[in-house]
């Protein structure tokens, strides 16, 4: 799913939960995802294999990649 450049805030990601059993790729680059906790709703996305967070403030969190990999399935 391509949602880049849409000014999406972290709390709005919860609206994607209807796709939790089928979504494999989620591109949310250049939005307003600021905290690692904004991604908590993605923990139930069992088919998610690719997540693009480029150009979100969450990418400035030290060691964010490893933290995201640890937090998501």
N, C-alpha and C positions, 0 to 999 in steps of 0.2 A: 504494500500500500504506500503510495507516494503522498506525503503530507508536508513536504518541505516548503519553507517560505510562506507559512500560513499564520504566523503570530500566535501559535498554539502555546498556551500556558500549561504547566505541569499537571494541574488539577483537571484539565480537560482530557487528559489521556484516559481517564477512567471511562469515558464514553465509548472507547474502543473495545470494551470488555465483551461486547456481543460477538466479536471476532476471535475470542481467546482460543477456540478449538480449531481454527483454520488459518490464522494469519502466520505466514512464514517469514515475510520480509516487511519491515517497517522503516520507512525513510522519513525521519522527522528532523532533518537538518535545518538550521537557520530558523529556529523558532524561539520560544521563551522558556525552555526547560532549564531550570536553575539549580535544582537540588537533586541529589541521588534519591531522596525519598519520593520525588515526583515519579520515579520509575517503578515504585512498589506495585502499582496496579498491573504491571506486566509480568509479575511472577507467575501468574496463572496461565500465561500464554505458552502452552506446551509445545506448539509447533514452531515457535519463533526461532529462526536460525540466523537472521541478519537484522541488526539494528543500527541505523545510521543516525548519529547524534551530532555530527559535525556542525560547528558554528553555533552551538548552544552554550550558555554560560556553565552548564554542568561539566563541560569539558575542561574547565579551568580548575576543577577540584583535583587536588593532588592524587595521582594514581587512580583516576576515575575509571579507566578501562578495566583494570583488575577488579575494582569494586563492583562494577556493573556485571562482569563475568561471574563473580562470586554470588551476586544477588539473584541473577536470573537463571532459569533452567538451561 
